[in-house]
């Protein structure tokens, strides 16, 4: 299945509120001076956000992702992307609204694991609840 640019463009035009909030912090190299793309095609999938240089994908999930069929699909999708050499971080939409600093810290940590030249974020948020799929 080939993904066309028009599909990505349509998804960019209809981003969720949570995606727009996170995109505000990722765009224009705001986070760790790293370039992110939104609604980017990788293989047969369109991912929410991707940092190509660090092979990092960020997915935001709403309540529908808690349904069993969607959990299986998300796992298969993440497994495929990981086999292709990508790291996949998944966050719930509500985490973007309630603990954005923790979400950004988790993303920064994932970037930092690939780049030892990153400065520590200021201020450094405490804790972390984002989940990194690495199995």
PLY file of the C-alpha trace (Angstrom):
ply
format ascii 1.0
element vertex 135
property float x
property float y
property float z
element edge 134
property int vertex1
property int vertex2
end_header
0.00 0.00 0.00
1.47 3.32 -1.09
0.68 6.41 0.93
0.15 9.52 -1.10
1.27 12.99 -0.06
-2.34 14.14 -0.23
-3.24 11.75 2.64
-0.50 13.20 4.83
-1.54 16.73 3.90
-5.17 16.01 4.78
-4.15 14.61 8.18
-1.99 17.67 8.87
-5.03 19.87 8.16
-7.18 17.91 10.63
-4.83 17.36 13.56
-6.39 16.73 16.97
-6.19 19.30 19.74
-3.54 17.20 21.53
-1.48 16.93 18.32
-1.65 20.71 17.85
-0.49 21.33 21.43
2.47 18.97 21.08
3.31 20.24 17.58
3.61 23.77 19.00
6.52 22.50 21.15
8.16 20.32 18.48
7.96 22.60 15.43
10.73 24.95 14.31
13.32 22.96 16.26
11.90 24.15 19.62
12.77 20.92 21.41
16.51 20.24 21.64
16.97 21.99 18.28
15.81 18.82 16.51
13.66 18.81 13.38
10.35 16.98 13.61
7.84 16.23 10.88
4.13 15.81 11.50
1.84 13.28 9.87
4.80 11.69 8.11
4.62 8.53 5.99
6.93 5.68 7.01
6.44 2.42 5.16
2.73 1.66 5.02
1.92 3.97 7.95
1.48 7.66 8.66
2.94 8.52 12.05
1.92 11.51 14.15
5.44 12.95 14.56
8.89 11.82 13.47
12.42 13.04 14.05
14.15 11.49 11.05
17.72 12.19 12.24
17.13 10.22 15.45
14.68 7.67 14.04
12.18 8.65 16.74
8.41 8.42 16.30
5.91 9.99 18.67
2.32 8.76 18.64
-0.57 10.36 20.53
-3.43 8.06 21.40
-7.04 8.85 22.26
-9.50 6.63 24.10
-10.26 4.51 21.02
-6.73 3.10 21.30
-7.80 1.39 24.52
-10.11 -0.99 22.62
-8.68 -4.48 22.20
-8.62 -4.48 18.38
-6.86 -1.12 18.34
-4.34 -2.28 20.94
-3.42 -5.22 18.70
-3.14 -2.97 15.64
-1.00 -0.43 17.52
1.31 -3.18 18.78
1.74 -4.66 15.29
2.37 -1.19 13.90
4.95 -0.36 16.59
6.63 -3.77 16.13
6.95 -3.13 12.38
8.40 0.35 12.90
10.86 -0.94 15.51
12.02 -3.70 13.16
12.71 -0.91 10.68
14.99 0.74 13.25
12.64 3.34 14.75
12.01 4.05 18.43
8.30 4.55 19.11
7.05 6.65 22.02
3.32 6.57 22.76
1.48 9.04 24.95
-2.20 9.39 25.78
-3.85 12.61 24.63
-4.74 13.48 28.21
-1.03 13.35 29.15
-0.37 16.19 26.71
-3.05 18.25 28.48
-2.26 17.34 32.08
1.51 16.79 32.19
3.04 18.24 29.04
6.35 18.90 30.81
6.71 15.16 31.51
5.85 14.27 27.89
8.47 16.71 26.60
11.02 15.37 29.10
10.44 11.80 27.85
10.87 12.91 24.25
14.04 14.79 25.18
15.38 11.67 26.94
14.76 9.57 23.84
16.58 12.14 21.71
19.39 12.33 24.25
19.91 8.57 24.14
20.95 9.06 20.49
22.90 12.31 20.91
25.35 13.01 23.73
25.75 16.66 22.70
22.26 17.73 23.84
22.19 20.20 26.73
19.97 19.39 29.68
16.53 21.01 29.41
15.90 23.91 31.79
14.11 23.53 34.08
14.22 19.77 34.29
10.71 18.41 34.97
10.51 15.77 37.67
9.28 12.26 37.02
8.08 10.64 33.83
5.01 8.77 32.67
5.44 8.39 28.93
5.78 4.86 27.72
8.55 3.78 25.41
7.86 0.64 23.44
11.10 -1.23 23.08
10.15 -4.88 23.06
0 1
1 2
2 3
3 4
4 5
5 6
6 7
7 8
8 9
9 10
10 11
11 12
12 13
13 14
14 15
15 16
16 17
17 18
18 19
19 20
20 21
21 22
22 23
23 24
24 25
25 26
26 27
27 28
28 29
29 30
30 31
31 32
32 33
33 34
34 35
35 36
36 37
37 38
38 39
39 40
40 41
41 42
42 43
43 44
44 45
45 46
46 47
47 48
48 49
49 50
50 51
51 52
52 53
53 54
54 55
55 56
56 57
57 58
58 59
59 60
60 61
61 62
62 63
63 64
64 65
65 66
66 67
67 68
68 69
69 70
70 71
71 72
72 73
73 74
74 75
75 76
76 77
77 78
78 79
79 80
80 81
81 82
82 83
83 84
84 85
85 86
86 87
87 88
88 89
89 90
90 91
91 92
92 93
93 94
94 95
95 96
96 97
97 98
98 99
99 100
100 101
101 102
102 103
103 104
104 105
105 106
106 107
107 108
108 109
109 110
110 111
111 112
112 113
113 114
114 115
115 116
116 117
117 118
118 119
119 120
120 121
121 122
122 123
123 124
124 125
125 126
126 127
127 128
128 129
129 130
130 131
131 132
132 133
133 134
